[in-house]
């Protein structure tokens, strides 16, 4: 067995022996899905994280800094969750290429932290042998150790270390147990990179045992893993009583879908109840800060740009951040608790009938956050036709960018009255209906695709259901913070840029007395050119401008209307914007606009990602035109029905 304290010639670790104090060590964090990998990453890095793309591909990489001591840090890369290196999906190929140092502008890692769920040791160890074959210093993290013991399971982790020749750490990443030992391993890597002798307890005490030959064939490797499991005296944990009891309800053919529907109702009702006090606070902050600035600036173009443009545009979108965070709070709780995997099983019964496999549910579900990562997540669907169908229908999922549009129009035109007692009000019912419209359009579209352009039989769906767990408040908090940064960054870049351009268009052609009336400005004339095409939908030229600018990002229409009406009313208060909409838009036209946004692909980032994922413009252009026709037709019908 190789000696990790004395690396073999030609091993990946040999390069780490070169003294390099200028570069922080690069550590790869790898593990199967649902092994607690991201939880451990958040524990180790905290707020010291950044997101980027791997060179040459659209796969996102999460990189964080881990503080080893007061002066030294290491870089930790959270690789996509994979079961192996077969490279059947892009995530597996990126993970394999990164570990082997094949990615451009990204060096091979100096060490690997391999995390597995020890309650499912047999399946999780299938990833160990391919990693060890790379001859990189590796720490094996046996996560969920507390659950293993609580459910009557056990294993000899020291014997496992003997057999594999790596250091083994027992952890419960959710509460931080064992994380300090992981940091010790990272610190030892950093010390070795500087050419200093490692601490006695780091890497040098790895027991030596019998050689473990690396076998590439899956079946032979499966038998080898089974032998290792037997030799470490692995006692399989019994099923958690809570899991058995809850699954009897949540996976029931009748009660399961009903519980799922109840959860959905509670989520949407909370968006219009829990978030209201926070929204009022954000709105008060935006309004008071805008008034404070306006009172301290003299009249002129800069004051108009800052107050009527930036504050009215960006502020009218930022006010919806609490509603988005409430949505992501529930999604995070459902995912971390293990319920989301059960929802995928329930959804498979429906998806199979329209021609899709249940594996497509998770990418579609992530579409409620944003269509871009959802399209990337479709790489887990192995069948190419199923993958294309999943990508095609993903934008129908109501992403968080649509939520500000929905919230503004619903608050302006739908009365705030209870519909089903405390459980659901009219506003929540309308919001749920819009989400339902997107789902219905996705189901019908998938049904048509799988019987025409992408005809194929759906594949089998197998999912390893994790036990139910209490979500970590720290993990949920970091996720909400990350979502806040993404939303505010989007507001600070895209919406900021669009509102400045819109304000400039309202200032020309200049008159002797100053800027022209809004309808006579360059912006107004652009809208009047668009107006004849959208007049059958009950939309005026202002809405037409909003539809065009929302191609940059769906929620930009709120900033656009805030800028346009803010210029006219000299106010950035969203209540004023709602009142202005009620004066300028009929209730039927408002419903039509909601339907339009439920169907239309108003996001060029999604189009660009789809072009990269499908290798050309054929599918994105077909998708954009199809959704535009559907949106126009749906809005046309809605205006006449309501």
For each residue, the residues with C-beta under 8 A, 3 or more apart:
1: 165 208 209 210 211 212
2: 7 8 11 135 165
3: 6 7 8 208
4: 7 13 137 165 166 167 203 206
5: 198 203 204 206
6: 3
7: 2 3 4 11 13 14 16 17 135 137
8: 2 3 11 14 135
9: 14
10: 14 135
11: 2 7 8 14 135 136
12: 15 101 108 109 134 135 136
13: 4 7 16 17 110 111 135 136 137
14: 7 8 9 10 11 17
15: 12 18 108 110
16: 7 13 25 110 111 137 189 192 193
17: 7 13 14 192 195
18: 15 193 195
19: 193 194 195
20: 23 193 194
21: 193 194
22:
23: 20 193
24: 65 72 73 74 75 190
25: 16 74 75 110 111 186 189 190 193
26: 74 75 77 107 108 109 110
27: 66 74 75 76 77 109 110 111 112 113 186 189
28: 77 79 98 99 109 111 112 113
29: 37 40 41 76 77 78 79 112 113 115
30: 37 79 82 95 99 112 113 114 115 127 131
31: 35 36 37 81 114 115 116 124 127 141 143
32: 35 37 81 82 83 116 117 123 124 127
33: 81 82 83
34: 81 117 341 464 466
35: 31 32 81 115 116 117 124 143
36: 31 39 40 115 117 143 144 171 173 174
37: 29 30 31 32 40 41 78 81 115
38: 41 42 78 475
39: 36 42 43 173 174 472 475
40: 29 36 37 43 44 113 115 141 143 171 173 179 182
41: 29 37 38 44 45 62 64 76 78
42: 38 39 45 46 49 474 475 478
43: 39 40 46 173 176 179 474
44: 40 41 64 66 76 179 182 183 186
45: 41 42 48 49 64 65 66 76
46: 42 43 49 64 478
47: 478 481
48: 45 64 65 66 67
49: 42 45 46 62 63 64 482
50: 62 63 64
51: 60 61 62 63
52: 60 61 63
53: 57 58 59 60 61
54: 57 59 60 61 94 98 103 106
55: 103 104 105 106
56: 103 104
57: 53 54 90 94
58: 53 376 609 612 613
59: 53 54 80 90 91 94 376
60: 51 52 53 54 373 376
61: 51 52 53 54 77 78 79
62: 41 49 50 51 77 78
63: 49 50 51 52 75 76 77 78
64: 41 44 45 46 48 49 50 75 76 78
65: 24 45 48 73 74 75 76
66: 27 44 45 48 73 74 75 76 183 186
67: 48 70 72 73
68: 72 73 74 183 186 187 190
69: 72 187
70: 67
71:
72: 24 67 68 69 187 190
73: 24 65 66 67 68 190
74: 24 25 26 27 65 66 68 186 187 189 190
75: 24 25 26 27 63 64 65 66
76: 27 29 41 44 45 63 64 65 66 113 186
77: 26 27 28 29 61 62 63 98 109
78: 29 37 38 41 61 62 63 64
79: 28 29 30 61 82 94 95 98 99
80: 59 91 92 94 95
81: 31 32 33 34 35 37 91
82: 30 32 33 79 85 89 91 92 95 127
83: 32 33 123 126 127
84: 92 126 127 130
85: 82 92 95 96 130
86: 92
87: 92 93 96
88: 92 382
89: 82 92 93 379 380 382
90: 57 59 93 94 379
91: 59 80 81 82 94 95 379 380
92: 80 82 84 85 86 87 88 89 95 96
93: 87 89 90 96 97
94: 54 57 59 79 80 90 91 97 98 103
95: 30 79 80 82 85 91 92 98 99
96: 85 87 92 93 99 100
97: 93 94 100 102 103
98: 28 54 77 79 94 95 101 102 103 106 108 109
99: 28 30 79 95 96 108 109 112 131 134 136
100: 96 97 108 134
101: 12 98 107 108
102: 97 98
103: 54 55 56 94 97 98 106
104: 55 56
105: 55
106: 54 55 98 103
107: 26 101
108: 12 15 26 98 99 100 101 136
109: 12 26 27 28 77 98 99 112 136
110: 13 15 16 25 26 27 136 137 189 193
111: 13 16 25 27 28 136 137 138 139 185 186 189
112: 27 28 29 30 99 109 131 134 136 137 138 139
113: 27 28 29 30 40 76 138 139 141 182 185 186
114: 30 31 127 128 131 138 139 140 141
115: 29 30 31 35 36 37 40 141 143 171 173
116: 31 32 35 120 121 124 125 127 128 140 141 142 143
117: 32 34 35 36 120 121 124 143 144 466
118: 121 124 142 143 144 145 148 153 155 170
119: 144 147 148 151 153 237 467
120: 116 117 123 124 464
121: 116 117 118 124 125 155 229 234
122: 125 225 226 229 234
123: 32 83 120 126 464
124: 31 32 35 116 117 118 120 121 127
125: 116 121 122 128 129 225 228 229
126: 83 84 123 129 221 222 225
127: 30 31 32 82 83 84 114 116 124 130 131
128: 114 116 125 131 132 140 164 225
129: 125 126 132 133 212 214 215 221 224 225
130: 84 85 127 133 134 214
131: 30 99 112 114 127 128 134 136 138
132: 128 129 135 138 164 165 166 212 214
133: 129 130 214
134: 12 99 100 112 130 131
135: 2 7 8 10 11 12 13 132
136: 11 12 13 99 108 109 110 111 112 131
137: 4 7 13 16 110 111 112 189 203
138: 111 112 113 114 131 132 166
139: 111 112 113 114 166 167 168 169 182 185
140: 114 116 128 160 161 164 166 167 168 169
141: 31 40 113 114 115 116 168 169 171 173 178 182
142: 116 118 145 148 155 157 160 168 169 170 171
143: 31 35 36 40 115 116 117 118 171 172 173
144: 36 117 118 119 147 148 172
145: 118 142 148 149 170 171 172 177 178
146: 149 150 172 177
147: 119 144 150 151 237 240 467 469
148: 118 119 142 144 145 151 153 154 155 237
149: 145 146 152 153 154
150: 146 147 237 240
151: 119 147 148 237 238 239 240
152: 149 235 237 238
153: 118 119 148 149 234 235 236 237 238
154: 148 149 233 234 235
155: 118 121 142 148 160 232 233 234 235
156: 159 160 232 233
157: 142 160 161 168 170 232
158: 161 162 168 207
159: 156 162 163 231 232 233
160: 140 142 155 156 157 163 164 168 228 232
161: 140 157 158 164 165 166 167 168 206 207 209
162: 158 159 165 207 208 209 210
163: 159 160 209 210 212 228 231 232
164: 128 132 140 160 161 168 209 212 228
165: 1 2 4 132 161 162 206 207 208 209 212
166: 4 132 138 139 140 161 206
167: 4 139 140 161 185 202 203 205 206
168: 139 140 141 142 157 158 160 161 164
169: 139 140 141 142 178 181 182 185
170: 118 142 145 157 177 178
171: 36 40 115 141 142 143 145 177 178 179 181 182
172: 143 144 145 146 175 176 177 178
173: 36 39 40 43 115 141 143 176 177 178 179
174: 36 39 469 470 472 475
175: 172 472
176: 43 172 173 179
177: 145 146 170 171 172 173
178: 141 145 169 170 171 172 173 181 182
179: 40 43 44 171 173 176 182 183
180: 183 184
181: 169 171 178 184 185
182: 40 44 113 139 141 169 171 178 179 185 186
183: 44 66 68 179 180 186 187
184: 180 181 187 188 199 201 202
185: 111 113 139 167 169 181 182 188 189 202 203
186: 25 27 44 66 68 74 76 111 113 182 183 189 190
187: 68 69 72 74 183 184 190 191 199 202
188: 184 185 191 192 198 199 202 203
189: 16 25 27 74 110 111 137 185 186 192 193
190: 24 25 68 72 73 74 186 187 193 194
191: 187 188 194 196 197 198 199 202
192: 16 17 188 189 195 196 198 203
193: 16 18 19 20 21 23 25 110 189 190
194: 19 20 21 190 191
195: 17 18 19 192
196: 191 192
197: 191
198: 5 188 191 192 202 203 204
199: 184 187 188 191 202 204
200: 204 205
201: 184 204 205
202: 167 184 185 187 188 191 198 199 205
203: 4 5 137 167 185 188 192 198 206
204: 5 198 199 200 201
205: 167 200 201 202
206: 4 5 161 165 166 167 203
207: 158 161 162 165
208: 1 3 162 165
209: 1 161 162 163 164 165
210: 1 162 163
211: 1
212: 1 129 132 163 164 165 224 228
213: 224
214: 129 130 132 133
215: 129 220 221 224
216: 221
217: 220 221
218: 221 222
219: 222 223
220: 215 217 223 224
221: 126 129 215 216 217 218 224 225
222: 126 218 219 225 226
223: 219 220 226 227
224: 129 212 213 215 220 221 227 228
225: 122 125 126 128 129 221 222 228 229
226: 122 222 223 229 230
227: 223 224 230 231
228: 125 160 163 164 212 224 225 231 232
229: 121 122 125 225 226 232 234
230: 226 227 233 234
231: 159 163 227 228
232: 155 156 157 159 160 163 228 229
233: 154 155 156 159 230
234: 121 122 153 154 155 229 230
235: 152 153 154 155
236: 153
237: 119 147 148 150 151 152 153
238: 151 152 153
239: 151 243 244 467
240: 147 150 151 243 244 467 468
241: 244 245
242: 245 246 467 468
243: 239 240 246 247 338 467 468
244: 239 240 241 247 248
245: 241 242 248 249
246: 242 243 249 250 468
247: 243 244 250 251 342 465
248: 244 245 251 252
249: 245 246 252 255 256 259
250: 246 247 255 256 259 260 339 342 346
251: 247 248 256 342 345 346
252: 248 249 255 256
253: 256 257
254: 257 258
255: 249 250 252 258 259
256: 249 250 251 252 253 259 260 342 346
257: 253 254 260 261 346
258: 254 255 261 262
259: 249 250 255 256 262 263
260: 250 256 257 263 264 343 346
261: 257 258 264 265
262: 258 259 265 266
263: 259 260 266 267 334 339
264: 260 261 267 268 432 435
265: 261 262 268 269 423 424 428 432
266: 262 263 269 270 330 423
267: 263 264 270 271 327 330
268: 264 265 271 272 424 428 431 432 435
269: 265 266 272 273 423 424 425 428
270: 266 267 273 274 275 326 330
271: 267 268 274 275 323 326 327 403 407 428 431
272: 268 269 275 276 323 407 410 416 425 427 428 431
273: 269 270 276 425
274: 270 271 277 278 326
275: 270 271 272 278 279 322 323 325 326
276: 272 273 279 280
277: 274 280 281
278: 274 275 281 282 322 325
279: 275 276 282 283 319 320 322 323
280: 276 277 283 284
281: 277 278 284 285
282: 278 279 285 286 318 319 321 322
283: 279 280 286 287 319 573 574 575
284: 280 281 287 288
285: 281 282 288 289
286: 282 283 289 290 311 315 318 319 572
287: 283 284 290 291 315 572 573
288: 284 285 291 292
289: 285 286 292 293 311
290: 286 287 293 294 307 311 315 572
291: 287 288 294 295
292: 288 289 295 296
293: 289 290 296 297 306 307 311
294: 290 291 297 303 307
295: 291 292
296: 292 293
297: 293 294 300 302 303 306 307
298: 303
299: 303
300: 297 303 304
301: 304 305 507
302: 297 305 306
303: 294 297 298 299 300 306 307
304: 300 301 307 308 309 503 507 515 567
305: 301 302 308 309 310 500 503
306: 293 297 302 303 309 310 311
307: 290 293 294 297 303 304 310 311 312 566 572
308: 304 305 311 312 503 563 566 567 570
309: 304 305 306 312 313 499 500 502 503 563 566
310: 305 306 307 313 314 496 499 500 503
311: 286 289 290 293 306 307 308 314 315 566 572
312: 307 308 309 315 316 499 559 562 563 565 566 567 571 572
313: 309 310 316 317 495 496 498 499 502 503 559 560 562 563 566
314: 310 311 317 318 491 492 495 496 499 559
315: 286 287 290 311 312 318 319 562 572
316: 312 313 319 408 558 559 561 562 566 572 574 577
317: 313 314 320 404 491 495 555 556 558 559 562
318: 282 286 314 315 321 488 491
319: 279 282 283 286 315 316 574
320: 279 317 323 324 403 404 407 408 555 558
321: 282 318 324 325 484 487 488
322: 275 278 279 282 325 326
323: 271 272 275 279 320 326 327 403 404 407
324: 320 321 327 328 400 403 404 483 487
325: 275 278 321 322 328 329 480 483 484
326: 270 271 274 275 322 323 329 330
327: 267 271 323 324 330 331 368 400 403
328: 324 325 331 332 369 400 479 480 483
329: 325 326 332 333 476 480
330: 266 267 270 326 327 333 334
331: 327 328 334 335 368 369
332: 328 329 335 336 471 475 476 479 480
333: 329 330 336 337 471 476
334: 263 330 331 337 339 340 343
335: 331 332 339 340
336: 332 333 469 471 472 475 476
337: 333 334 340 468 469 470 471
338: 243 341 342 465 466 467 468 469
339: 250 263 334 335 342 343 468
340: 334 335 337 343 344 362 365
341: 34 338 344 345 463 465 466
342: 247 250 251 256 338 339 345 346 465
343: 260 334 339 340 346 347 361 365
344: 340 341 347 348 358 361 362 365 463
345: 251 341 342 348 349 358 463 465
346: 250 251 256 257 260 342 343 349
347: 343 344 350 351 358 361
348: 344 345 351 352 357 358 361 461
349: 345 346 352 353
350: 347 353 354 443
351: 347 348 354 356 357 358 360 361 446 458
352: 348 349 355 356 357 358 458 461
353: 349 350
354: 350 351 443 446 447 450
355: 352 389 446 447 449 450 451 456 458
356: 351 352 360 386 389 390 446 450 458
357: 348 351 352 360 381 383 386 458 459 460 461
358: 344 345 347 348 351 352 361 461 463
359: 362 380 381 382 386 459 461 463
360: 351 356 357 363 364 378 381 386 389 390
361: 343 344 347 348 351 358 364 365
362: 340 344 359 365 366 377 380
363: 360 366 367 374 375 377 378 380 381 390 394
364: 360 361 367 374 390 393 394 397 442
365: 340 343 344 361 362 368 374 397
366: 362 363 369 370 373 374 377
367: 363 364 370 371 374 394 395 396 397 399
368: 327 331 365 397 398 399 400
369: 328 331 366 373 374 399 400 483
370: 366 367 373 374 399 400 401
371: 367 374 375 394 395 397 399 603 606 609
372: 375 376 605 606 609
373: 60 366 369 370 376 377
374: 363 364 365 366 367 369 370 371 377 378 394 397
375: 363 371 372 378 391 394 606 609 610 613
376: 58 59 60 372 373 379 609 613
377: 362 363 366 373 374 380
378: 360 363 374 375 381 387 390 391 394 613
379: 89 90 91 376 387 613
380: 89 91 359 362 363 377
381: 357 359 360 363 378 386 387 390
382: 88 89 359 386 387 459
383: 357 386 387 456 459
384: 387 388
385: 388 389 450 454 455 456
386: 356 357 359 360 381 382 383 389 390 454 456 458 459
387: 378 379 381 382 383 384 390 391
388: 384 385 391 392 449 454 614 619
389: 355 356 360 385 386 392 393 446 449 450 454
390: 356 360 363 364 378 381 386 387 393 394
391: 375 378 387 388 394 610 613 614 619
392: 388 389 445 446 449 619 623
393: 364 389 390 396 397 441 442 445 446 449
394: 363 364 367 371 374 375 378 390 391 397 442
395: 367 371 399 601 603 606 623 627
396: 367 393 438 439 441 442 445 599 627
397: 364 365 367 368 371 374 393 394 438 439 442
398: 368 402 403 406 434 435 438 598
399: 367 368 369 370 371 395 402 403 554 603
400: 324 327 328 368 369 370 403 483 487
401: 370 404 553 554 555 603
402: 398 399 405 406 434 554 555 597 598
403: 271 320 323 324 327 398 399 400 406 407 555
404: 317 320 323 324 401 407 408 555 558
405: 402 408 409 550 554 555 557 558 594 597
406: 398 402 403 409 410 431 434 594 597
407: 271 272 320 323 403 404 410 411 431
408: 316 320 404 405 411 412 558 561 574 577 578 581
409: 405 406 412 413 581 590 593 594
410: 272 406 407 413 414 427 430 431 594
411: 407 408 414 427 578
412: 408 409 578 579 581 582 590
413: 409 410 581 582 585 587 590 591
414: 410 411 426 427 430
415: 426 427
416: 272 425 426 427
417: 425 426
418: 421 422 424 425 426
419: 424 425 426 428 429
420: 423 424
421: 418 424
422: 418
423: 265 266 269 420
424: 265 268 269 418 419 420 421 428 429 432
425: 269 272 273 416 417 418 419 428 429
426: 414 415 416 417 418 419 429 430
427: 272 410 411 414 415 416 430 431
428: 265 268 269 271 272 419 424 425 431 432
429: 419 424 425 426 432 433
430: 410 414 426 427 433 434 594
431: 268 271 272 406 407 410 427 428 434 435
432: 264 265 268 424 428 429 435 436
433: 429 430 436 437
434: 398 402 406 430 431 437 438 594 595 598
435: 264 268 398 431 432 438 439
436: 432 433 439 440
437: 433 434 440 441 595 598 599 634
438: 396 397 398 434 435 441 442 598 599
439: 396 397 435 436 442 443
440: 436 437 443 444
441: 393 396 437 438 444 445 598 599 630
442: 364 393 394 396 397 438 439 445 446
443: 350 354 439 440 446 447
444: 440 441 447 448
445: 392 393 396 441 442 448 449 626
446: 351 354 355 356 389 392 393 442 443 449 450
447: 354 355 443 444 450 451
448: 444 445 451 452
449: 355 388 389 392 393 445 446 452 453 454
450: 354 355 356 385 389 446 447 454 455 456 458
451: 355 447 448 455
452: 448 449 455
453: 449
454: 385 386 388 389 449 450
455: 385 450 451 452
456: 355 383 385 386 450
457:
458: 351 352 355 356 357 386 450
459: 357 359 382 383 386
460: 357
461: 348 352 357 358 359
462:
463: 341 344 345 358 359
464: 34 120 123
465: 247 338 341 342 345
466: 34 117 338 341 469
467: 119 147 239 240 242 243 338
468: 240 242 243 246 337 338 339
469: 147 174 336 337 338 466
470: 174 337
471: 332 333 336 337 475 476
472: 39 174 175 336 475 476
473: 476 477
474: 42 43 477 478
475: 38 39 42 174 332 336 471 472 478 479
476: 329 332 333 336 471 472 473 479 480
477: 473 474 480 481
478: 42 46 47 474 475 481 482
479: 328 332 475 476 482 483
480: 325 328 329 332 476 477 483 484
481: 47 477 478 484 485
482: 49 478 479 485 486
483: 324 325 328 369 400 479 480 486 487
484: 321 325 480 481 487 488
485: 481 482 488 489
486: 482 483 489 490
487: 321 324 400 483 484 490 491
488: 318 321 484 485 491 492
489: 485 486 492 493
490: 486 487 493 494 495 553 555
491: 314 317 318 487 488 494 495 496
492: 314 488 489 495 496
493: 489 490 496 497
494: 490 491 497 498 552 553 556
495: 313 314 317 490 491 492 498 499 553 555 556 559
496: 310 313 314 491 492 493 499 500
497: 493 494 500 501
498: 313 494 495 501 502 549 552 556 559 560
499: 309 310 312 313 314 495 496 502 503 559 560 562 563
500: 305 309 310 496 497 503 504
501: 497 498 504 505
502: 309 313 498 499 505 506 523 545 549 560 563 564
503: 304 305 308 309 310 313 499 500 506 507 563 567
504: 500 501 507 508
505: 501 502 508 521 522 523 526
506: 502 503 515 518 521 522 523 524 563 564 567
507: 301 304 503 504 510 515 521
508: 504 505 515 516 521 522
509: 516 521 522
510: 507 514 515 516
511: 514 515 516
512:
513:
514: 510 511
515: 304 506 507 508 510 511 521
516: 508 509 510 511 520 521
517: 520 521 524
518: 506 521 523 524 564 567 568
519: 524 528 541
520: 516 517 524 525
521: 505 506 507 508 509 515 516 517 518 524 525
522: 505 506 508 509 525 526
523: 502 505 506 518 526 527 545 564
524: 506 517 518 519 520 521 527 528 541
525: 520 521 522 528 529
526: 505 522 523 529 530 545 548
527: 523 524 530 531 540 541 542 544 545
528: 519 524 525 531 541
529: 525 526
530: 526 527 533 534 541 544 545 547 548
531: 527 528 534 535 539 540 541 544
532: 535
533: 530 544
534: 530 531 537 539 543 544 547
535: 531 532 538 539 540
536: 636 639
537: 534 589 592 593 596 632 635 636 639
538: 535 585 586 588 589 592 639
539: 531 534 535 543 544 547 589 592 593
540: 527 531 535 543 544 584 585
541: 519 524 527 528 530 531 544 545
542: 527 545 546 561 564 565 584
543: 534 539 540 546 547 561 585 589 593
544: 527 530 531 533 534 539 540 541 547 548
545: 502 523 526 527 530 541 542 548 549 560 564
546: 542 543 549 550 556 557 560 561 564
547: 530 534 539 543 544 550 551 557 596 602
548: 526 530 544 545 551
549: 498 502 545 546 552 556 557 559 560
550: 405 546 547 553 554 555 556 557 560 602
551: 547 548 602 603 604
552: 494 498 549 556 604
553: 401 490 494 495 550 556 602 603 605
554: 399 401 402 405 550 557 597 602 603
555: 317 320 401 402 403 404 405 490 495 550 558 559
556: 317 494 495 498 546 549 550 552 553 559 560
557: 405 546 547 549 550 554 560 561 597 602
558: 316 317 320 404 405 408 555 561 562
559: 312 313 314 316 317 495 498 499 549 555 556 562 563
560: 313 498 499 502 545 546 549 550 556 557 563 564
561: 316 408 542 543 546 557 558 564 565 577 581
562: 312 313 315 316 317 499 558 559 565 566 572 574 577
563: 308 309 312 313 499 502 503 506 559 560 566 567
564: 502 506 518 523 542 545 546 560 561 567 568
565: 312 542 561 562 568 569 576 577 580 581
566: 307 308 309 311 312 313 316 562 563 569 570 571 572 577
567: 304 308 312 503 506 518 563 564 570
568: 518 564 565 580
569: 565 566 576 580
570: 308 566 567
571: 312 566 576
572: 286 287 290 307 311 312 315 316 562 566 576
573: 283 287 576 577
574: 283 316 319 408 562 577 578
575: 283 578 579
576: 565 569 571 572 573 579 580
577: 316 408 561 562 565 566 573 574 580 581
578: 408 411 412 574 575 581 582
579: 412 575 576 582 583
580: 565 568 569 576 577 583 584
581: 408 409 412 413 561 565 577 578 584 585 590
582: 412 413 578 579 585
583: 579 580
584: 540 542 580 581
585: 413 538 540 543 581 582 589 590 593
586: 538 589 590
587: 413 590 591 642
588: 538 591 592 638 639 640 642
589: 537 538 539 543 585 586 592 593 639
590: 409 412 413 581 585 586 587 593 594
591: 413 587 588 594 595 638 639 642
592: 537 538 539 588 589 595 596 635 636 638 639 642
593: 409 537 539 543 585 589 590 596 597 635
594: 405 406 409 410 430 434 590 591 597 598 638
595: 434 437 591 592 598 599 631 634 635 637 638
596: 537 547 592 593 599 600 631 632 634 635
597: 402 405 406 554 557 593 594 600 602 631
598: 398 402 434 437 438 441 594 595 631 634
599: 396 437 438 441 595 596 627 630 631 634
600: 596 597 627 628 630 631
601: 395 606 607 623 624 627 628
602: 547 550 551 553 554 557 597
603: 371 395 399 401 551 553 554 606 607
604: 551 552 607 608
605: 372 553 608 609
606: 371 372 375 395 601 603 609 610
607: 601 603 604 610 611 620 623 624
608: 604 605 611 612 620
609: 58 371 372 375 376 605 606 612 613
610: 375 391 606 607 613 614 619 620 623
611: 607 608 614 615 616 617 619 620
612: 58 608 609 615
613: 58 375 376 378 379 391 609 610
614: 388 391 610 611 618 619 620
615: 611 612
616: 611 619
617: 611 620 621
618: 614 621 622
619: 388 391 392 610 611 614 616 622 623
620: 607 608 610 611 614 617 623 624
621: 617 618 624 625
622: 618 619 625 626
623: 392 395 601 607 610 619 620 626 627
624: 601 607 620 621 627 628
625: 621 622 628 629
626: 445 622 623 629 630
627: 395 396 599 600 601 623 624 630 631
628: 600 601 624 625 631 632
629: 625 626 632 633
630: 441 599 600 626 627 633 634
631: 595 596 597 598 599 600 627 628 634 635
632: 537 596 628 629 635 636
633: 629 630 636 637
634: 437 595 596 598 599 630 631 637 638
635: 537 592 593 595 596 631 632 638 639
636: 536 537 592 632 633 639 640
637: 595 633 634 640 641
638: 588 591 592 594 595 634 635 641 642
639: 536 537 538 588 589 591 592 635 636 642
640: 588 636 637
641: 637 638
642: 587 588 591 592 638 639
